[in-house]
């Protein structure tokens, strides 16, 4: 009896220690997030005390480092969203399509061969992608559109977005493949037994059940695109350009942040502090995307909760 009680106390102690470490890990994660937020927030507030917040959001001219400097960030955010949109337009259909093929159509042997090859893309440094964009993709785009009589710049949002999309493919593909594989095979068999084809089963059963995980994978890829710097520098340029023409040079928030912080300006100058203002807006945009994705995930989990049992 005493040995049983001693073992029970020992197990309870181990549970408490494990629980303590898990709570500590969660607390550190939360505090780190708030630490990042406040480190950006205070410097951004100092910037907005020097420059107009409204002009920062709606202004169309970004010209730091001159006597009459202007900090209108609209061209920067426009370039960011355009390049990110192009990247997701490339990465999402290819990544999701390859995930569906590997999980639903490919044999286990072929899947085990294809998935590591696809994931090699994730290990390539972004600077190498930048060289690929600048030396191969950008000249091809210029020649392709010149054939139709359309002028395209060697530094363009299209070249940057396409290569960035290629970089994101393994992120979306690998995670989507894992969540599609996790859908119970009994659901597929029941659907096929009712006379549905494989494509109909994937569309009506598999994808809805795996949709929360696919949304998470897409959000991760989107966040990776929003934070990319090297590909944009080498393929899209540094010029803030408010334009709908994706064949022109543009820049993104992260590129301007790097440019502001590596300059020779004083730390408390508007030129340097503008980096924190850009970072704060990017943080808020990412937070909104996370909140929307969580709401979508909950919605689809509730809608398809019978399928996920």
N, C-alpha and C positions, 0 to 999 in steps of 0.2 A: 504493500500500500504506500509506504514511504517512497519507494523507488518510483512508483507511478506519479505521485504528487511532485516529486523532484523533477521528473521528466516533463511534466505538464508546465511547471514554473519555468523550466529551461526553454521550452517551446514558446511560451508567452513572452519571455524576455527577447528571444530572437525575433518574434513578430513585432514587438515594440521597436527594436533597433532598426529593422527593415522599414517599418512605417516612418520612423524618424528620418532616415536617409531619403526616403521618397518625398516626404514633405519638404525637406531641406532642398532637394533638387527642384521641386516645383516652385518653391519660394525664390530660389536664386534666379530661375528663368523669368519669373514675373518681375522681380526687382531689376534685372538686367534690362528688360523691355522699358520699364519706367525710367531707368537711368539713361538709356539712349534717347528717349523722348525729351527728358528735361535738359540734357546736355545740348540738344538742338534747339529746344524751345526758348531758353533764356537768351541765347545769341541771336535767334531770329527776332525776338521781341526788341532787342537792341537795334537791329537793322531797321525794323519797321518804325522805330522812333525817329530815325533819320530820313527814311524814304516812305512815300505813300504806299500803304497796303493795297489800296484799290488800284493804283496804277501798276503795281507789281503784278496783280492778277490779270489786268485787262490791257496793259500797255503793249504796244506793238514794236517797240524799239529797245534793244538791249545793247548798250554801249558803255561798259565800265572802263575805267582807266583814262578817261578824258576829262577835261575841266568841267564840262556840262554833262556829266555822266547820267545815263538813263537806265532804269532797271525795269523794263516792261518784259515780263517773263512769258507772255503769250506765245511768241514764236518758239521758245524753247519747249514748252509743254506740247505745242502742236507737233513739233518734230518728234518728240518722245512718243506721243500716241500714234502718229502715223507709222513710224518705224516698228513700234510694237505690234500694231495691227497687221502690218505686212508679215512680220515674223510669225504671228499666230495663224495667219491665213495659210502659211506654208507648213508650219509644224503640226497644227491640229489634225487636218485630214490625213496627212502622211503618217503621223505618229499613231493616231487612233486606228487607221486602216491597217497598219503593220501589226498593231496589237491584236486586232480582230483576226487577222490571218494566222498569226502564230498560235493564238489560243484556241481557235475554232476549226481551222482548216489544215494547218500544218501537222505532220506527224510528230510524235514526241522527239524522235531523233532529229528531224529537221529543225524543230523549235530550239532544241538544245544547241544547235549549230548557229542558227540565225541570231538568237538573242545576244550572245557575247559579241558577235560581230557588230551588231547595232549599237551596243553599249560602249564600243570603242570610241564612238563619236563623243561620248560624255567626257572622256579622258584627254581629249585634244585641247591644249591651251588656247585660250581665246585669241592670243596674239597670232597664232597660226591661222585661225579662222580669218583674222584681219588681213593677213597676207593673201589668203585665198580669195577674199572679197576684192582686194585692191588689184591683184595681178590677173586674176582669172575671170571672176564674175562681172566686175565693173566694165572691163573692156568688151566682154561679150554683150552686155546690155547696150553699150554705146553702139556697137556694130549692128546689133539686131534692130534697134530703133532707127538707126541711120538708113537701113535698107528700106524702111517705109517713109523716109524723109522727115523723121522726127529727131530733134536734137535732144541728146541726153548727156548729162554731165558725168565725168569719170567719178566724181564724188556724188553719190545719189542716195536718197532714202531707200530706193528699191534694192540696190546692191547690198546695202547694210541689212535691210529687213530680210532678204532672202537667205543670206548666210547666217544671220541670227536665228532664223527659223530652222535651218539645218542643225544648228547647235542645240536647239531645244528638242528636236525630234526624240532622242533617246530618253529624255526626262518623261515626256508624255507617253511614249510607247511602252517603256518598261513598267511604269506604275499602272498604266491602264491594263496591260497584259496581266499583271498580278491580280488586280481586282476582278477582271473578267474570269480568270481561272478560279477565283474563289466562289463564283456563282455555283450553287449545287448542281451536279450533273443530273440529278433527278428531275429538275425543272426542264432541262433540254429534252430528256427522254419522254417526259409527259407531253411536251409540246409536239415532238415528232410523232408520238403515238396518236395524237389527235388529227394528224394529217398535214401539219404545217411543214413547210420546207425549211431547210437550214437557214436561209437568209431571213425568212419570216420569223423564225425562232430567235435569231440574233436581234432583230429589230424590235420584236414585241416582248421578249422575255429576258434575254441576256443583258442587253444594253440598259434597259430601265433598272434592272436589279443592281447593275454595276455603276450606275450614273453618279452616286455620291463620290465614289472613288475617282471616277473620270473627271468630275468637277475639281476635285482636290489636285489631281495631276495637272489639269489645265491651269489652275491658279498658280501652282509651283512654276510651271513653264512661263506664265505671264510675269511673275515676279522676277524670274531670271532675266527675261527680256527687258524689263523696266530698269534693272540694275546693271545692264551691260555697258561697258565703256570702250574697250579696245577696238572692237569691231566698228563702232560708230566713228571713232577718231580716224581710223585708217580707211574707211569706206564711205562715210557720209560727210565728213568734214567738221569744221568748228563754227561755221557761220550760223547764227540764229536767223532763220528764214521762215517767215509766215507765208506759206504757199500750199496750194492743193496739188501742185505738180510733184509727184514722187520721183521724177527724174532729175530734180534739182538737189543741190547739197543742203543738208540740214544738220542740226545737232540735237542733243538730248540733255536732260537735266543732269545726269551723272557726269557727262563730259564737262559741262559748265562748272559743276562743283569742283572737279579736279583742277580745272583751269583757274578758278578763283583762289583755291588754297595753295597752289604752287607758285603764285605770283610773288612779286617783291613788295607788295603793299603791306601797310601796317595791319596787325590783326584786328584792331578795332575800327578799321576803315570800312565804308560801305561796300567797297569792292570785295573784300574778304568775307564780310558778314553776309553778303548776298548768298554765299554757298549754303549757309545754315537756313536761310529763308527758303531756298530751293529744296533743301533736304526736308524741311518741315512739311512743305506742300506734298512732296513725294511720299513722305511717311503717312500723311492723311489719306492720300489717294490709295495707297496700299492697304491701309486699315479699312477703308470703305469697301474695297474689293474683297477683303477677308470676311467682312460682316455679310456682304451680299452672298458670298459663296457658302457661308455657314447656314444662312437662311434657306438657300436653294437645297443644300444637302438635307436639312431637316424636312423640308417640304417633300422631297422625293422619297426619303426614308419613310415618312408617314404614308405617302401615297402607295408605295410598293412594299409595305411592311409584311404583307402576306408572302410575297415572293422571296423575301430575304430570310424567312424562317427556316 
